Amino acid sequence: MWKSGNILKWFFIAAFLITFINGCALYGQFFGEKPEKSAGELMSEGTRLLEKGQYEEATAAFQKLKDRYPYSEFAVDAELKMAEALYKDKLYDEAYQAYNDFERLHPKNPKIPYVIFQKGMCHFSQVSTIDRAQTHALLAKDEFERLVKKFPRSEYADNARRKIRECYINLSEYELYVGHYYFKRKKYRAAMERYRYIIENYPDFGQYHEALEYVAKCKERLPAEEERQKELEEKKKSWWFRLTHPFD
């Protein structure tokens, strides 16, 4: 009987110790694992890392919060802060996708005007020099215009209007650059099309008068270009040209 009582007593002691260890920080030391952080702890950690400029680590913390606690009170804020971390880390395509997901999932959220502005900034931050295609300027303009149209009195609307103007300037400068490229190569008809596009679509952005001037220059030179084109077409008909330029 004594042995049975002793065994029962030690059984209860062991059960208590296991329960105690499982519920405190010593659990990790005994079993090599730490208890999972709560949603609030992950939110605080991610925010702290974001403020310190440790954007990759902040992104990981917010992602972990989203994955582990998708229905917590911090989940929506974590989605937006993760987009912020990606943007500040200059991962603009990933940030755009994160902002886009936020807008899609929470279309009535009061921060949507800011989200749309940031979507525009993800493209605007990738605008290249005028000797490159201005795809991002065009996409940024579309987002900023959408913001102004949808939320004209938003605190971000005025800044969006300024960005729209900058996008238009980039687009018009690119058209002027391409026009000059053709002009220098004596492709006057192609150049004139670019200059006319500026006149018709970007009349208020500084390149209008220069485009008008070059339209006149193109018109002066077009007859000579057309004459050269006729001569080339005639030349192509000759047997000698076909012999020496078999692939033209």
Number of C-alpha atoms within 10 A of each C-alpha: 6 7 8 8 10 10 12 12 11 11 11 11 11 12 10 12 10 12 11 13 15 15 10 11 13 14 17 13 10 11 10 8 11 13 11 9 13 13 23 15 13 23 23 16 16 28 22 13 18 23 11 10 14 16 22 16 15 28 24 15 24 28 20 18 25 22 11 15 16 16 12 13 11 18 21 16 14 25 20 19 22 26 28 22 26 23 23 16 17 15 13 21 15 15 24 23 15 22 28 17 15 21 19 11 11 13 11 9 12 9 13 18 23 16 23 26 23 25 27 27 25 25 20 24 14 16 20 14 11 17 13 11 16 21 15 20 25 19 19 27 25 14 22 29 21 18 25 21 11 13 15 16 12 14 11 19 22 14 13 26 17 11 21 23 14 16 23 18 19 21 24 28 21 20 26 25 18 19 26 21 16 17 19 10 9 16 18 27 19 16 26 24 15 22 28 19 18 26 20 9 13 18 14 14 18 12 18 20 15 13 25 16 11 20 21 12 14 22 13 12 15 17 12 13 16 14 11 12 12 12 11 12 11 11 13 15 10 10 10 11 14 13 10 9 10 8 6 7
